[in-house]
Amino acid sequence: MVGNPTACVLVIGNEVLSGRTQDANIRFLATRLGELGIPVREVRVIPDVVETIVATVNEVRARFDHVFTTGGIGPTHDDITSECVAMAFGVPWEKHPEAWARMERHYKPGEFNAARQRMATMPRGASLIDNAVSIAPGFTIGNVHVMAGVPRIMQAMFDSLAPSLAGGPPIVSRAVHAQGVMEGRIAEGLAAIQAAHPALDLGSYPYYRAAGNGVAIVAKGNDPAEAEAAIAAVTVLMAGLGASPVQGEPPV
């Protein structure tokens, strides 16, 4: 994956940190971004605290090619992501003409109140991310893409955003698993296979099932042939220990 643009996901919200809400966006984003050749290299979950959001956005936008935020762009007092991103970029947080016009047309007279107007207030210079589920858009400024936390809305926003993202070669994945094989028995051989394929990410994932415990090995990279070669070597390694390797991920 050398040369691929990189991504960081920021999950913003006290409700995630408190355990009240289980995040459902990370897996979606990591999968879809991998398909676009933009591997997610870091995920952070941070609270609805102005100083934390501003500092974190500035840190990660300097380190990664793309930053995707989820959460905190609704109409309530604790939805502060948009104004914090404006602070991070050092620009005014102001009425976005197109977002404002869309939302004003959408609501009945008198319903586009001050709370809803917050969702049409964005950092100066932001471009809109369309939202096919509900009318309020997300936005992009610089390399930061700001989206909703509600999974269905976030996914709709990402679908709108995806065609504009400059990615790299798609990330492919190949896997093999075997029952009765523990990580400690294959660690040395696995390290040698990784060393022979430095362009791949070779991951080891133990699993525990009623039918038997084992380990799955997953190779990820840009080159399908290299990923298949690495998994073939892992298959030989597992078979050499008396296991019966099965291609693919283990059943849930």
Summary of the structure (lengths in Angstrom):
residues: 252
radius of gyration: 21.9
end to end distance: 28.0
largest distance: 73.1
contacts: 785
relative contact order: 0.13
helix: 39%
strand: 24%
